[in-house]
Amino acid sequence: MKKVVVCFLLLLPLHALCQISQELFNKRVTFILPEGLVPAGDLKENDVYNFADEKRTVKFFVRLSDDVVDDNGIPSYTDEAISAVKKEEQWKIFDDGISLNAGKNIGYIKYRTGPLKPGLFEYVFYGSLNNKLLTFYFSCKEEVRPEWEKKMDMLVAKLLIKDIE
């Protein structure tokens, strides 16, 4: 029994190695990429960083746009995005709101697209990097939502956005 416990304790830190820290946009955006996601194709293509699972059924990208939005504008931008999603009669919003991460506003929306199950679960969150809109977009099949929603919640909780001072 002791051997089993010792082996378990030795393997426990390996789980942490499966999660990869990502530093994007000159190390100004930092997060822990959930286990199961890897860089997809050209990691950065047209100012978009792409990630996916091996089967390409789970997708995640990060995009810095030219849209001017400062940190204080993130709540109103998120409200506009929520209103747009609500206009889609066949979509269902699971959760939305604003969180505060290291002093930065992060707006988010979790919703299902499509009229019937199974649809796609989408998790979109927004921040501001040097007064430009930073969008994080995640999607997966609704049937794997419970596993991936938890992973993405952890990503959001540990997300760091550092403006140039």
C-alpha positions as CSV (number, residue, x, y, z in Angstrom):
1,M,0.0,0.0,0.0
2,K,2.8,2.4,0.8
3,K,4.3,1.8,-2.7
4,V,1.0,2.8,-4.3
5,V,0.8,6.0,-2.2
6,V,4.4,6.9,-2.9
7,C,3.9,6.3,-6.7
8,F,0.7,8.5,-6.6
9,L,2.5,11.3,-4.8
10,L,5.4,11.1,-7.3
11,L,3.0,11.3,-10.3
12,L,0.8,14.1,-8.9
13,P,3.2,16.9,-10.0
14,L,3.2,15.5,-13.6
15,H,-0.4,16.7,-13.9
16,A,0.8,20.3,-13.4
17,L,3.4,19.8,-16.2
18,C,0.5,19.0,-18.6
19,Q,-0.7,22.6,-18.3
20,I,1.3,25.0,-20.3
21,S,1.8,28.6,-19.4
22,Q,1.1,30.9,-22.4
23,E,2.6,34.3,-22.8
24,L,1.1,36.2,-25.7
25,F,1.5,39.7,-27.1
26,N,5.0,40.3,-25.9
27,K,4.4,38.6,-22.6
28,R,1.6,41.1,-21.7
29,V,-1.2,38.4,-21.7
30,T,-0.5,35.3,-19.5
31,F,-2.7,32.3,-18.8
32,I,-2.4,28.6,-18.2
33,L,-3.6,26.6,-21.2
34,P,-5.8,23.7,-20.1
35,E,-4.7,20.2,-20.4
36,G,-5.9,18.9,-23.8
37,L,-5.4,22.1,-25.7
38,V,-2.3,22.6,-27.9
39,P,-1.3,25.3,-30.4
40,A,-3.2,24.7,-33.7
41,G,-1.4,25.2,-37.0
42,D,0.4,28.4,-37.1
43,L,0.1,29.5,-33.5
44,K,-0.3,33.2,-34.5
45,E,-2.1,34.0,-37.7
46,N,-3.4,37.5,-38.5
47,D,-3.0,38.6,-34.8
48,V,-5.0,35.6,-33.7
49,Y,-3.5,32.8,-31.5
50,N,-5.2,29.5,-32.2
51,F,-5.4,26.4,-29.9
52,A,-7.4,23.1,-30.3
53,D,-7.6,19.6,-28.9
54,E,-6.1,16.8,-31.0
55,K,-9.4,16.0,-32.7
56,R,-10.0,19.7,-33.5
57,T,-13.5,19.4,-31.8
58,V,-12.5,21.9,-29.0
59,K,-11.3,25.3,-30.2
60,F,-9.9,28.3,-28.5
61,F,-8.5,31.5,-29.9
62,V,-7.2,34.8,-28.6
63,R,-7.4,38.0,-30.7
64,L,-6.3,41.5,-30.1
65,S,-8.3,43.8,-32.3
66,D,-8.0,47.5,-33.3
67,D,-11.3,48.3,-31.5
68,V,-10.7,50.9,-28.9
69,V,-12.0,49.8,-25.5
70,D,-10.3,50.8,-22.2
71,D,-10.6,48.7,-19.0
72,N,-13.6,50.8,-17.8
73,G,-15.4,50.2,-21.1
74,I,-15.3,46.4,-20.8
75,P,-18.6,46.2,-18.7
76,S,-20.5,48.2,-21.4
77,Y,-18.9,46.3,-24.2
78,T,-19.9,43.0,-22.5
79,D,-23.5,44.3,-22.1
80,E,-23.7,45.0,-25.8
81,A,-22.4,41.5,-26.6
82,I,-24.9,40.0,-24.2
83,S,-27.7,41.9,-25.9
84,A,-26.6,40.6,-29.3
85,V,-26.6,37.0,-28.0
86,K,-30.1,37.5,-26.5
87,K,-31.4,38.5,-29.9
88,E,-30.7,35.0,-31.1
89,E,-34.0,33.3,-30.1
90,Q,-32.6,29.8,-30.4
91,W,-29.5,30.5,-28.3
92,K,-29.4,30.0,-24.5
93,I,-27.3,32.0,-22.1
94,F,-26.0,30.0,-19.2
95,D,-24.0,32.8,-17.4
96,D,-22.6,36.2,-18.0
97,G,-21.0,39.0,-16.0
98,I,-17.8,40.8,-15.1
99,S,-15.0,39.5,-13.0
100,L,-12.0,41.4,-11.7
101,N,-8.6,39.8,-12.3
102,A,-5.6,41.5,-10.9
103,G,-7.4,44.9,-11.1
104,K,-8.6,44.4,-14.7
105,N,-12.2,43.9,-15.8
106,I,-13.0,40.7,-17.6
107,G,-16.4,40.4,-19.2
108,Y,-17.8,37.0,-20.1
109,I,-20.7,35.2,-21.7
110,K,-21.4,31.5,-21.6
111,Y,-24.1,30.3,-24.0
112,R,-25.3,27.5,-26.3
113,T,-25.8,28.1,-30.0
114,G,-28.4,26.2,-32.0
115,P,-32.0,25.3,-31.4
116,L,-31.7,21.8,-30.2
117,K,-29.3,19.7,-28.1
118,P,-26.6,19.0,-28.9
119,G,-25.5,22.5,-29.8
120,L,-22.2,24.2,-29.3
121,F,-21.2,25.6,-26.0
122,E,-19.4,28.9,-26.4
123,Y,-17.5,30.8,-23.8
124,V,-16.4,34.3,-24.8
125,F,-14.5,36.7,-22.6
126,Y,-13.2,40.1,-23.1
127,G,-10.5,42.3,-21.6
128,S,-8.6,45.4,-22.6
129,L,-4.9,45.5,-23.5
130,N,-3.5,49.0,-23.9
131,N,-7.0,50.3,-24.7
132,K,-7.6,47.7,-27.4
133,L,-10.2,44.9,-27.3
134,L,-8.8,41.5,-26.3
135,T,-11.2,38.7,-27.1
136,F,-10.9,35.1,-26.0
137,Y,-13.3,32.7,-27.7
138,F,-13.8,29.0,-26.8
139,S,-16.2,26.5,-28.3
140,C,-16.9,22.8,-27.9
141,K,-19.8,20.3,-28.3
142,E,-22.3,20.8,-25.6
143,E,-21.9,17.2,-24.4
144,V,-18.4,17.9,-23.1
145,R,-19.3,21.3,-21.6
146,P,-19.0,20.3,-17.9
147,E,-15.4,19.2,-18.3
148,W,-14.3,22.1,-20.5
149,E,-16.3,24.8,-18.8
150,K,-14.4,24.1,-15.5
151,K,-11.1,24.2,-17.4
152,M,-11.9,27.5,-19.0
153,D,-13.1,29.0,-15.7
154,M,-9.7,28.2,-14.3
155,L,-8.0,29.9,-17.3
156,V,-10.1,33.0,-16.7
157,A,-9.4,33.0,-13.0
158,K,-5.6,33.0,-13.5
159,L,-5.6,35.3,-16.6
160,L,-3.2,38.2,-16.3
161,I,-3.3,41.2,-18.7
162,K,-0.5,43.8,-18.2
163,D,-0.7,47.1,-20.0
164,I,2.4,48.9,-20.9
165,E,2.9,51.8,-18.5
